[in-house]
């Protein structure tokens, strides 16, 4: 997440404020600091345990807080401020846990935690980006696009949101709109290699092969061995009647990323165009074994017809 470390800095600055006389807040501080350290060191399981402990403690404290208010016992200003601080730390813990869950391929659980993280702050863009990314992971592209659009309404210069909204538009086959989003991102950051790479890919899907080649070459100028750009350029060259050179580039991409099912899909499509069904079906089967899901990829339709699995 783009602003991940900005959030960490915010939390760390917040924690020392009026906490020294509050032993229960020290527990919150200890848990959040340990979880942040674990996250920075990629010890995600340990970080999740620390965050779960904080979340459980907060839920108990919240019940006690509500009970005291209901019974009319009254709370001092100091106690009120302490609970506000606890609430902030709780929402931050939910955000960090959402990141871990999303990376662990648990998007539904991540979604719940990200939603909690934005309940008290409608301007917390990273929390909303987490929600949108979770929707992307469960193929809810219209919902994801809606959230990315909301983030851009409060942060028009958020390059990550532009990139991801382009991705959502691409899955919705709105390639022209995806390219426009990437053009906006490129205006904000002319060095965004991923922007050029993705734009080249959507131009490829839109069958604008000459323009696609220009943008993929711009990517490869910055990153000559990028497997995605090499693979996509290979397919573009095939469509521009340079199949031999195109296959060489796809094979070169597989040396860097041997498990890229998109590369095997491109090889399958090329061989199908060349009327070599046996080879095409072999590469198609390989792509499926590496994770290609034909039902979610329109490019596989001719292969599904020719290569029954």
C-alpha positions in Angstrom: 0.0 0.0 0.0 1.4 3.3 -1.1 1.0 5.2 2.2 1.8 2.2 4.4 4.9 3.7 6.1 3.2 7.1 6.4 0.6 5.4 8.5 3.2 3.7 10.6 4.9 7.0 11.3 1.5 8.5 12.2 0.8 5.7 14.7 4.2 5.9 16.3 3.9 9.7 16.8 0.5 9.3 18.3 1.3 6.6 20.8 3.5 8.5 23.3 0.9 11.2 23.8 -0.3 11.1 27.4 0.3 7.4 27.7 2.9 7.2 30.5 0.3 7.3 33.3 -2.0 4.8 31.6 -0.8 1.2 32.2 -3.6 -0.2 30.0 -2.6 2.0 27.1 0.9 0.8 27.5 -0.4 -2.6 26.6 -1.9 -1.2 23.4 1.4 0.6 22.7 3.4 -2.5 23.2 1.2 -4.6 20.9 1.0 -2.1 18.1 4.7 -1.4 18.1 5.5 -5.1 18.1 3.1 -5.8 15.3 4.6 -3.0 13.2 8.1 -4.3 13.8 7.0 -7.8 12.8 5.3 -6.5 9.6 8.4 -4.6 8.6 10.4 -7.8 9.0 7.8 -9.9 7.1 6.9 -11.9 10.2 3.2 -11.7 9.3 2.0 -14.6 11.5 3.5 -13.0 14.6 2.2 -9.6 13.6 -1.3 -11.0 13.2 -1.2 -12.5 16.7 -0.2 -9.2 18.2 -3.0 -7.4 16.3 -5.5 -10.0 17.4 -4.5 -9.5 21.0 -5.0 -5.7 20.7 -8.4 -6.1 18.9 -9.6 -8.5 21.6 -8.5 -6.2 24.4 -10.2 -3.3 22.8 -13.5 -5.2 22.4 -13.5 -5.9 26.1 -12.6 -2.3 27.0 -15.3 -1.0 24.6 -18.0 -3.1 26.5 -16.7 -1.8 29.9 -16.7 1.8 28.5 -20.3 1.5 27.2 -21.4 -0.1 30.5 -20.0 2.8 32.6 -21.7 5.3 30.3 -25.0 3.4 30.6 -24.9 3.1 34.4 -24.1 6.8 34.6 -20.9 6.4 36.6 -19.3 9.2 34.6 -15.9 9.4 33.0 -13.2 12.0 33.5 -11.8 13.9 30.5 -8.6 11.9 30.9 -10.5 8.6 30.7 -12.4 9.9 27.7 -9.2 10.9 25.9 -7.6 7.5 26.7 -10.5 5.7 25.2 -10.4 7.9 22.0 -6.7 6.9 21.7 -7.6 3.2 22.2 -10.2 3.6 19.4 -7.7 5.1 17.0 -5.2 2.3 17.8 -7.9 -0.3 17.3 -8.9 1.0 13.8 -5.2 1.1 12.9 -4.8 -2.5 14.1 -7.8 -3.5 11.9 -6.1 -1.9 8.9 -2.8 -3.7 9.5 -4.6 -7.0 10.0 -6.5 -6.4 6.7 -3.1 -6.0 4.9 -1.9 -9.3 6.3 -5.2 -11.1 5.5 -5.2 -9.8 1.9 -1.6 -10.9 1.4 -2.5 -14.3 2.9 -5.3 -14.8 0.3 -8.1 -14.3 2.8 -9.9 -11.4 1.1 -13.3 -11.8 2.7 -11.7 -11.5 6.2 -9.5 -8.6 5.0 -12.6 -6.8 3.8 -14.2 -6.9 7.2 -11.1 -5.4 8.8 -10.6 -2.7 6.2 -14.2 -1.6 6.6 -13.7 -1.2 10.3 -10.6 0.9 9.7 -12.6 3.6 7.8 -15.7 3.7 10.0 -14.5 6.7 11.9 -12.5 8.4 9.1 -14.0 8.8 5.7 -10.8 10.4 4.4 -8.6 7.4 5.3 -7.7 6.6 1.7 -5.5 3.6 2.5 -8.3 1.9 4.3 -10.6 2.4 1.3 -7.9 1.2 -1.1 -7.7 -2.0 1.1 -11.5 -2.4 0.6 -11.2 -2.0 -3.1 -8.2 -4.4 -3.4 -10.3 -6.9 -1.4 -13.1 -6.6 -3.9 -10.7 -7.1 -6.7 -9.5 -10.3 -5.1 -13.0 -11.7 -5.1 -13.8 -10.6 -8.7 -16.2 -7.8 -7.6 -14.8 -5.4 -10.1 -17.7 -2.9 -10.2 -17.6 -2.5 -6.5 -13.8 -2.1 -6.5 -14.0 0.6 -9.3 -16.6 2.5 -7.2 -14.2 2.6 -4.2 -11.2 3.5 -6.3 -13.2 6.3 -7.8 -14.2 7.5 -4.3 -10.5 7.6 -3.3 -9.7 9.7 -6.4 -12.4 12.1 -5.5 -10.5 12.9 -2.3 -7.0 12.3 -3.6 -7.0 13.0 -7.4 -3.2 12.6 -7.5 -3.2 9.1 -6.0 -1.3 7.1 -8.7 -2.0 3.8 -7.0 -5.7 4.4 -7.2 -5.4 5.4 -10.9 -3.4 2.2 -11.6 -5.9 0.0 -9.8 -9.0 1.7 -11.3 -7.4 1.0 -14.7 -7.0 -2.6 -13.7 -10.7 -2.8 -12.7 -11.8 -1.2 -15.9 -9.6 -3.7 -17.8 -11.4 -6.6 -16.2 -14.6 -5.0 -17.2 -13.3 -4.8 -20.8 -13.5 -1.1 -20.8 -10.1 -0.8 -22.3 -10.4 2.8 -23.6 -11.3 4.0 -20.1 -8.5 2.0 -18.6 -6.0 3.7 -21.0 -7.3 7.1 -20.0 -6.7 6.3 -16.3 -3.2 5.3 -17.1 -2.6 8.4 -19.1 -3.6 10.4 -16.0 -1.2 8.4 -13.9 1.6 9.0 -16.4 1.0 12.7 -16.3 1.5 12.6 -12.5 4.5 10.3 -12.8 6.3 10.1 -16.1 8.7 7.5 -14.7 5.9 5.0 -13.8 7.1 1.9 -15.6 4.1 -0.1 -14.6 1.8 2.6 -16.1 3.5 2.1 -19.5 3.4 -1.6 -19.2 -0.2 -1.8 -18.3 -1.2 0.7 -21.0 0.6 -1.4 -23.5 -1.3 -4.5 -22.3 -4.7 -2.8 -22.6 -3.8 -1.4 -26.0 -3.0 -5.0 -27.0 -6.3 -6.2 -25.7 -8.0 -3.4 -27.7 -6.1 -4.6 -30.8 -4.1 -1.3 -31.1 -0.9 -3.2 -31.7 1.3 -0.5 -33.1 0.5 1.8 -30.1 0.9 -1.1 -27.7 4.4 -1.8 -29.1 5.4 1.8 -28.4 4.4 1.6 -24.8 5.9 -1.8 -24.2 9.2 -0.7 -25.6 9.1 2.3 -23.2 8.7 -0.2 -20.4 11.6 -2.4 -21.7 13.8 0.7 -22.1 13.6 1.2 -18.3 13.4 -2.6 -17.4 14.9 -4.7 -20.2 14.2 -8.0 -18.5 10.7 -7.3 -17.4 8.9 -10.6 -18.0 5.4 -9.1 -18.4 6.5 -6.6 -21.0 8.6 -9.1 -22.9 5.7 -11.5 -23.0 3.2 -9.0 -24.2 5.6 -7.5 -26.7 6.1 -11.0 -28.0 2.4 -11.4 -28.7 2.2 -7.9 -30.2 5.0 -8.8 -32.6 3.1 -12.0 -33.6 0.1 -9.8 -34.5 2.4 -7.6 -36.5 3.5 -10.6 -38.5 6.7 -11.2 -36.7 5.8 -14.5 -35.0 9.3 -15.9 -34.9 10.7 -12.9 -33.0 7.6 -12.8 -30.8 8.1 -16.4 -29.7 11.7 -15.6 -28.8 10.6 -12.8 -26.6 8.0 -14.9 -24.8 10.6 -17.7 -24.2 12.9 -15.0 -22.9 10.2 -13.9 -20.5 9.8 -17.4 -19.2 13.5 -17.6 -18.3 12.8 -14.8 -15.8 9.3 -15.9 -14.8 8.9 -19.6 -15.6 5.5 -20.0 -14.0 3.8 -17.1 -15.9 0.6 -18.7 -17.2 0.0 -15.6 -19.4 3.1 -16.5 -21.4 1.9 -20.0 -22.1 -1.5 -18.6 -23.0 0.2 -16.3 -25.6 2.2 -19.2 -27.0 -1.0 -21.3 -27.2 -2.8 -18.5 -29.1 0.1 -18.0 -31.5 0.3 -21.7 -32.3 -3.5 -21.8 -32.8 -3.1 -19.0 -35.3 -0.4 -21.0 -37.0 -2.9 -24.0 -37.3 -0.7 -26.1 -34.9 -3.5 -27.4 -32.7 -1.5 -30.0 -30.8 1.2 -27.5 -29.7 -1.5 -24.9 -28.9 -3.4 -27.3 -26.7 -0.3 -28.4 -25.0 0.6 -24.8 -24.0 -3.0 -24.1 -23.0 -2.9 -27.1 -20.7 0.3 -25.8 -19.2 -1.2 -22.4 -18.6 -4.2 -23.9 -16.8 -1.8 -26.0 -14.6 -0.1 -22.8 -13.6 -3.3 -21.1 -12.5 -5.0 -19.8 -15.7 -8.8 -19.7 -15.1 -10.4 -19.9 -18.6 -13.8 -18.9 -17.4 -12.5 -15.5 -16.4 -10.4 -14.8 -19.5 -12.1 -14.1 -22.8 -8.9 -14.6 -24.7 -9.2 -18.4 -24.0 -12.5 -18.8 -25.9 -10.9 -20.2 -29.2 -8.7 -22.5 -27.1 -11.6 -23.8 -25.1 -13.3 -24.7 -28.3 -10.3 -26.4 -29.9 -8.8 -27.9 -26.8 -11.5 -29.6 -24.6 -10.0 -30.2 -21.1 
